[in-house]
């Protein structure tokens, strides 16, 4: 008996298509360039995003994380003293 399954003609082409399509979907959903979600919005004068030429605000996440860390540390210190 053969360990391989006999496949119909063209099934390998279909399998290759499925793999390529899956990779394209993954790239489109999970990469920044594929999804079109950029750090800065589109800033054309004809675009619908007023103020899009402003600076990026991605750094605000870092500032917020540091503030959360400071609050947690303060709570831990207060809990140890109690």
N, C-alpha and C positions, 0 to 999 in steps of 0.2 A: 504494500500500500504506500502511496505517496503521502508525505506529510503536508504537502502544499494543497491548497484548495484550488480546484480548476475554476477559473474565472471566465466569464463571458468576454467576448471581444470588445475592446474599448474600455474595460473597467479600470485599467491602470491609468488611462488618460483621465477618466472621471475622478479617480482617487487623487491624482496629481492636482487637478483643478480644485478639489475640496481642500487640500492642504494649502495651496497658494491662496485660496479665498479666505481660509481661516487666518493665515498670517496677515493678510491685508486688513481684515477686520480688527485683529489684535493691534496692529500698528495704528489704525485709525482711531481706535478707542483709547489706547493707553499711552500714546506718545504726544508730546506737546505740539510737534509740527504736524502730525497727522490729524489731530482733533481740531486744529485751528484756534485753540485757546492759548493765547499768548500772554506774556506778562504785561504788555501794554495794549490797550485797545487801538483799533484802527483810527488814525487821526487825519483822514482826508477831509478836505473842506466840503466834500460832497457826502461825507458819511453821516450817520445819524447818531454819533456819539459826541455831544458837545463837551469840550474840555478834555478831549482824549490826548491832547498834546502834553499834558501834565506829567510829572514824574511818576515813576512806578511806586506802588505802595506795598510791594512784597515784603519789605523790611519790617512792616508793622507786625507781622506774625512773630518775628524774633523778639520784638519789644514786649508783646503780649505774653510770650512764653517766659521771658525773664521776670515779668511782674507776677505771674502765677507761681514761679519757683520761689520768689521772695515771700509771697503769702504763705506757701506751704512750709517754708523754713520757719517763719514766725509762729505758725500754729504748732509745729513740732517743739520749738523752744518753750512755748507756753504750756504745752502738755507735759513736758519734762519737769517744769517748775512746779506744777500743781500737785 
